[in-house]
């Protein structure tokens, strides 16, 4: 309630609903505001582990023992804030995580019982987040958004070979041994009495590190094929063993092998004590990364191949059919009235990193090229210094850059127009982060015809 405008007169301040209103209220009735209540509720985020290829819903399943005998992945379900009707929120996976499922763009809309986060529907069916194509959405509940679930890159972690060796050390282990991969070595309990761990360690921060083994039992740590540390705990409580300082480079992968036996030195050992004490082994470090803590999975590589994927040679979120960085796609002999589309990105996948792809549109004479966005979602950076779509026109035997476009632009946005005989469109991506890609339409008209007066690229129109 109240008035948004005021006037200072000889009698003091007065207020009015409109600056052109000759009536001014004294004493002034100033504008009073109240917060608009949120319409869509917030979503909580989760961090948890779950088996690969698990059919369980990641938003409800949690593994209590993160080193149980399964191949584990580190999973994060990203949160959403509360929102007002019509609010649009975009979320992305954190560094070293990639999208496993769910939506990345959310709109606060009407649900069956009030506000509901819905997927921000793309304008063309080639671009969507979840499994329901945009073009066949009919019911409200079909448009309900799915939480964005991100998983750790699948080459991260530690290979483990485990043994169930009781009741004898030298028995045949063929029926009681196997392999798996765990995120890191932080084992407080395990059903296995012996294990071998292998991985490559690459610290993000170079400097002097102290490696430590916290163990209840015996161990041998081999570093770059040489024994670095070995020990055996006494009693039924874990002991800590430390190496001398190691100078580690952030540019090098260090191979290590850790063997563990549940065999502490017990003064009066009995079979019952051997069965019940914790099978504990932890690989820790301290140094530039902070106080003593488990070596994190972000620094550990079980191998340099993706563990799974479809196929395993591709990263889960990347486009399985990317544009060609080696060869220019040429579309020649264009006449006034011709049009077409250029697309990079596949259904449910982000575009690839480290691309430089060219499309050349060439007409028979000078024409006006106009480019419109059907869908455009390229990672936005300052001055489009990261991923971007560049537009060039021919200047003799050289190319002249008109400008670059990045970020998100809705359907129908004019990206560029220019008069020339040829237009080159170049898609450039870096190795940082990726988004869903683009679907653009190009149109050829007489050079005197202007289809858009305010394109994104604000360079001089030729």
C-alpha positions in Angstrom: 0.0 0.0 0.0 1.0 3.7 -0.2 2.4 5.9 -2.9 5.7 5.5 -4.8 6.2 9.1 -5.7 6.6 12.2 -3.6 6.9 16.0 -4.0 8.7 18.5 -1.8 6.5 21.6 -1.4 6.5 24.7 0.8 4.5 22.7 3.3 6.9 19.8 3.3 6.7 16.4 1.7 3.5 15.0 0.1 2.9 11.7 -1.8 1.1 10.7 -5.0 0.4 7.5 -7.0 1.7 9.0 -10.2 4.2 11.9 -10.8 1.7 13.6 -13.2 -1.1 13.4 -10.5 -1.9 17.1 -9.5 -3.3 15.7 -6.2 -0.6 15.4 -3.5 -1.5 13.7 -0.1 -0.4 15.4 3.1 0.9 13.9 5.3 2.6 11.6 2.8 1.4 8.0 2.5 4.7 6.4 1.6 4.9 3.1 -0.2 4.9 0.0 2.2 6.3 -3.2 0.8 6.2 -6.8 2.1 8.2 -9.8 0.9 6.5 -12.0 -1.7 6.3 -15.5 -0.2 8.2 -18.3 -2.0 5.9 -20.3 -4.2 8.1 -23.3 -5.0 9.8 -25.0 -2.0 13.6 -25.5 -1.8 15.2 -28.9 -2.6 17.9 -30.3 -0.3 21.1 -31.5 -1.7 22.8 -34.9 -0.8 26.3 -36.3 -0.9 26.4 -40.1 -0.9 27.8 -43.2 -2.5 26.0 -45.9 -4.4 26.9 -48.9 -6.6 27.5 -48.4 -10.3 24.5 -49.6 -12.4 22.3 -49.5 -9.3 18.6 -49.4 -10.0 18.0 -47.6 -6.8 17.0 -43.9 -6.9 20.1 -41.9 -6.0 18.0 -39.3 -4.1 16.9 -41.9 -1.5 19.6 -44.5 -1.4 22.7 -44.2 0.9 25.4 -46.7 1.5 26.4 -46.8 5.2 29.8 -48.4 4.6 31.4 -46.5 1.7 33.9 -49.3 1.3 31.6 -52.2 1.1 32.3 -54.8 -1.6 30.8 -53.0 -4.5 32.1 -50.6 -7.2 31.2 -47.3 -5.7 30.7 -43.9 -7.2 30.7 -40.6 -5.4 27.3 -38.9 -6.1 26.0 -35.4 -5.4 22.4 -34.3 -5.8 22.4 -30.6 -6.1 20.1 -28.4 -4.1 17.6 -25.8 -5.3 16.5 -22.6 -3.5 12.9 -21.6 -3.0 11.5 -19.6 -5.8 8.7 -17.2 -6.9 6.3 -18.1 -9.6 8.1 -17.8 -12.9 11.6 -17.9 -11.5 14.2 -19.8 -13.6 17.2 -21.4 -12.0 20.2 -23.0 -13.8 22.5 -25.4 -11.9 25.7 -27.1 -13.1 27.8 -29.9 -11.7 30.9 -29.0 -9.6 34.4 -29.4 -10.8 35.5 -33.1 -11.4 31.8 -34.2 -11.4 29.7 -34.8 -14.5 25.9 -35.0 -14.9 24.5 -38.5 -14.3 20.8 -37.7 -14.5 18.3 -35.0 -13.9 17.6 -31.5 -15.2 19.9 -28.4 -15.3 17.3 -25.7 -15.9 14.2 -25.3 -13.6 11.2 -23.0 -13.7 8.9 -22.4 -10.8 5.3 -23.2 -12.0 1.9 -24.5 -10.9 1.7 -28.0 -9.6 -1.1 -30.2 -8.3 -0.7 -28.9 -4.7 0.8 -25.5 -5.2 4.2 -24.4 -6.4 6.3 -27.0 -8.2 9.7 -26.9 -9.8 9.3 -27.9 -13.5 11.9 -28.3 -16.2 12.5 -25.3 -18.3 11.3 -26.6 -21.6 13.6 -26.1 -24.6 12.1 -25.0 -27.8 13.3 -27.9 -29.9 13.1 -31.6 -29.1 16.9 -32.1 -29.6 17.7 -30.4 -26.4 16.3 -31.7 -23.1 17.7 -32.9 -19.8 15.6 -35.9 -18.7 14.2 -38.8 -20.6 10.9 -37.2 -21.7 11.2 -35.4 -25.0 10.0 -31.8 -24.9 7.9 -32.2 -28.0 5.6 -34.8 -26.3 5.0 -33.2 -22.9 1.3 -33.3 -22.3 0.6 -33.5 -18.6 1.7 -31.3 -15.7 3.4 -34.2 -13.9 5.4 -35.0 -17.0 6.9 -31.6 -16.8 8.0 -32.1 -13.2 11.8 -31.4 -12.9 14.2 -34.1 -11.8 17.0 -33.2 -9.3 20.4 -32.8 -11.0 22.6 -35.7 -9.9 26.3 -35.5 -10.6 28.9 -38.2 -10.2 32.7 -38.2 -9.8 34.7 -38.8 -12.9 34.9 -42.6 -13.2 38.7 -42.9 -13.5 39.1 -41.5 -10.0 39.5 -43.9 -7.1 41.7 -46.9 -6.0 41.8 -50.5 -7.3 41.4 -53.0 -4.5 42.0 -56.8 -4.5 40.4 -58.3 -1.3 40.9 -61.7 0.4 38.9 -63.5 3.0 41.8 -65.6 4.4 40.5 -67.0 7.7 41.0 -69.6 9.1 44.4 -70.0 7.3 46.9 -67.7 5.7 48.0 -70.1 3.0 44.7 -71.6 2.0 43.4 -71.5 -1.6 41.8 -68.1 -2.1 40.2 -68.7 -5.5 36.7 -68.7 -4.0 37.2 -65.9 -1.5 39.1 -63.2 -3.5 38.1 -60.6 -6.0 38.6 -57.1 -7.3 36.7 -53.8 -6.9 37.4 -50.1 -6.9 36.8 -47.8 -3.9 36.9 -44.0 -3.8 39.8 -43.8 -1.4 41.5 -45.8 1.4 39.6 -44.9 4.5 38.5 -48.3 5.8 37.2 -48.5 9.3 35.7 -51.9 8.9 35.5 -54.6 6.2 34.5 -58.2 5.9 37.9 -59.0 4.3 41.0 -59.9 6.2 43.5 -58.8 3.6 43.6 -56.4 0.7 45.9 -54.9 -1.9 45.3 -51.3 -3.0 46.8 -49.7 -6.1 46.4 -46.2 -7.6 48.2 -43.2 -9.1 48.4 -40.1 -6.8 48.6 -36.7 -8.4 48.4 -33.8 -5.9 46.7 -30.6 -7.0 49.1 -28.6 -4.9 52.8 -29.1 -5.2 54.9 -29.2 -2.1 56.2 -31.3 0.8 53.8 -34.0 2.1 54.0 -36.5 4.9 52.2 -39.7 4.1 50.7 -41.7 6.9 49.1 -45.1 7.4 46.6 -45.6 10.2 46.3 -49.4 10.7 45.1 -52.2 12.9 47.2 -55.0 11.5 50.2 -55.1 9.2 51.0 -53.2 6.0 53.6 -52.5 3.4 53.5 -49.3 1.3 55.4 -49.3 -2.0 56.0 -46.0 -3.7 57.2 -45.8 -7.3 58.2 -49.5 -7.0 60.3 -49.1 -3.8 59.2 -49.9 -0.3 58.5 -46.6 1.5 57.0 -47.7 4.8 56.0 -50.9 6.6 54.7 -51.7 10.0 52.6 -53.7 12.3 50.3 -52.4 15.0 50.2 -53.9 18.6 47.1 -54.6 20.5 43.5 -54.0 19.5 43.8 -50.3 18.8 45.0 -48.7 15.6 48.5 -47.1 15.3 49.8 -44.3 13.0 52.9 -44.8 10.9 54.5 -41.8 9.1 56.9 -41.3 6.3 59.5 -38.6 6.1 58.5 -35.6 4.0 58.2 -36.2 0.3 58.4 -33.4 -2.3 55.5 -34.0 -4.7 54.9 -32.2 -8.0 51.4 -31.4 -9.2 52.4 -32.4 -12.8 53.4 -36.0 -12.0 51.4 -39.2 -11.3 52.9 -41.2 -8.5 52.1 -45.0 -8.5 51.7 -46.6 -5.1 50.8 -50.1 -3.8 49.5 -50.8 -0.3 49.2 -54.3 1.1 47.2 -54.9 4.3 46.7 -57.9 6.6 44.4 -58.1 9.5 47.3 -59.4 11.7 48.1 -57.1 14.6 50.6 -58.2 17.2 48.4 -59.4 20.1 49.9 -60.4 23.5 47.4 -63.2 24.1 45.7 -63.6 20.8 42.6 -65.8 20.5 40.5 -66.8 17.5 37.5 -64.7 18.8 39.7 -61.6 19.1 40.9 -62.2 15.5 37.3 -62.4 14.3 35.9 -59.4 16.1 38.6 -56.6 15.9 38.0 -53.9 13.1 39.8 -54.4 9.8 41.1 -50.9 9.7 43.5 -49.3 7.2 43.6 -45.6 6.2 45.9 -43.8 3.8 46.4 -40.2 5.0 48.5 -37.2 4.2 49.4 -33.7 5.5 51.1 -30.8 3.8 50.0 -28.0 1.5 46.5 -29.5 1.3 46.0 -29.0 5.0 46.1 -31.0 8.3 46.2 -34.8 8.3 43.3 -36.2 6.4 42.5 -39.1 4.0 44.1 -38.6 0.6 40.9 -37.5 -1.3 39.5 -39.3 -4.3 40.0 -36.1 -6.4 43.8 -36.8 -6.3 43.6 -40.6 -6.9 43.3 -42.4 -10.3 42.8 -46.2 -10.4 43.7 -46.1 -14.1 43.5 -43.7 -17.0 40.4 -45.3 -18.5 36.8 -44.6 -17.7 35.3 -47.5 -15.7 32.0 -47.5 -17.5 30.0 -45.5 -19.9 28.2 -46.1 -23.2 30.8 -46.9 -24.6 33.6 -46.6 -22.0 35.7 -44.5 -24.3 33.3 -41.6 -24.0 32.6 -39.4 -21.0 29.1 -39.7 -19.8 27.9 -36.2 -20.5 29.8 -35.5 -23.7 28.3 -35.5 -27.1 28.8 -38.9 -28.8 28.6 -37.3 -32.2 30.6 -34.0 -31.9 31.3 -31.6 -34.7 34.4 -32.2 -36.8 37.4 -30.1 -35.6 39.6 -31.3 -38.5 37.5 -30.4 -41.6 35.4 -27.3 -42.4 31.8 -27.9 -43.4 31.1 -25.9 -46.5 27.7 -25.0 -47.8 28.1 -23.3 -51.1 26.1 -21.9 -54.0 23.6 -20.2 -51.7 20.9 -17.9 -53.1 18.5 -15.4 -51.6 15.7 -17.3 -49.8 17.9 -20.2 -48.8 18.0 -21.2 -45.1 19.2 -24.1 -42.9 20.2 -25.1 -39.4 23.5 -25.9 -37.7 23.5 -28.0 -34.5 26.1 -29.1 -32.0 25.1 -31.2 -29.0 23.1 -34.4 -28.6 19.9 -35.3 -26.7 20.8 -35.4 -23.0 24.5 -34.7 -23.5 26.7 -31.6 -23.3 29.0 -30.7 -26.1 32.6 -31.8 -26.0 35.7 -30.0 -24.7 38.6 -28.7 -26.8 36.7 -28.2 -30.1 37.4 -25.9 -33.0 34.7 -26.5 -35.6 34.1 -24.4 -38.7 31.0 -24.0 -40.9 31.3 -21.8 -44.1 28.2 -20.4 -45.8 29.1 -19.1 -49.3 26.6 -17.4 -51.7 27.0 -16.7 -55.4 27.2 -12.9 -54.6 26.9 -10.4 -51.8 23.8 -11.2 -49.6 22.8 -10.6 -46.1 23.3 -13.5 -43.7 21.1 -13.5 -40.5 21.6 -16.1 -37.7 18.8 -16.8 -35.2 18.9 -19.0 -32.1 16.5 -21.9 -31.9 18.3 -23.0 -28.8 21.5 -21.6 -27.4 23.3 -22.7 -24.2 27.1 -22.2 -24.3 29.0 -21.6 -21.1 29.1 -17.9 -20.4 32.4 -16.2 -19.6 33.7 -12.6 -19.5 34.0 -11.3 -23.0 33.2 -14.8 -24.2 36.8 -15.8 -23.6 36.0 -19.5 -22.9 33.5 -21.5 -25.0 32.0 -19.4 -27.8 30.5 -19.2 -31.2 32.5 -16.8 -33.5 31.3 -15.2 -36.6 33.6 -14.1 -39.5 33.2 -12.5 -42.9 35.6 -12.7 -45.8 38.0 -9.7 -46.2 40.0 -10.5 -49.3 41.9 -13.7 -48.6 41.5 -13.2 -44.8 38.7 -13.5 -42.3 37.4 -10.5 -40.3 35.9 -11.3 -36.9 32.5 -9.7 -36.3 32.2 -10.9 -32.7 31.5 -13.8 -30.4 28.4 -15.1 -28.6 28.2 -17.3 -25.5 25.9 -17.8 -22.5 22.1 -18.6 -22.8 19.9 -17.0 -25.4 16.2 -17.8 -25.8 14.5 -18.9 -29.0 14.3 -16.3 -31.7 17.3 -14.2 -30.5 19.2 -12.7 -33.5 22.8 -13.6 -33.0 24.4 -11.7 -35.9 23.7 -10.3 -39.4 26.1 -9.2 -42.0 26.4 -8.5 -45.7 29.1 -10.5 -47.4 29.5 -13.2 -50.0 30.6 -15.7 -47.2 30.1 -16.1 -43.5 32.2 -18.4 -41.3 30.8 -19.8 -38.1 33.4 -21.2 -35.7 32.6 -23.1 -32.5 35.4 -23.0 -29.9 35.4 -24.8 -26.6 38.0 -25.1 -23.8 38.7 -27.9 -21.3 37.0 -26.3 -18.3 33.2 -26.9 -18.3 30.6 -27.6 -21.0 26.9 -26.9 -21.5 24.2 -28.3 -23.8 25.1 -26.7 -27.1 23.2 -24.8 -29.8 20.7 -25.1 -32.6 20.8 -22.1 -34.9 19.0 -21.1 -38.1 20.8 -19.2 -40.9 18.8 -17.3 -43.5 20.0 -15.7 -46.8 18.2 -12.5 -48.0 18.9 -9.6 -50.3 21.5 -7.4 -48.7 19.0 -4.5 -48.5 16.5 -6.6 -46.4 17.1 -6.5 -42.6 15.4 -9.3 -40.6 16.7 -8.2 -37.2 17.8 -4.8 -36.1 19.5 -5.6 -32.8 21.6 -8.7 -32.9 23.8 -9.9 -30.0 27.0 -9.2 -31.9 27.0 -5.4 -32.0 29.7 -4.9 -34.5 29.2 -2.6 -37.5 26.9 -4.0 -40.1 28.6 -4.2 -43.4 
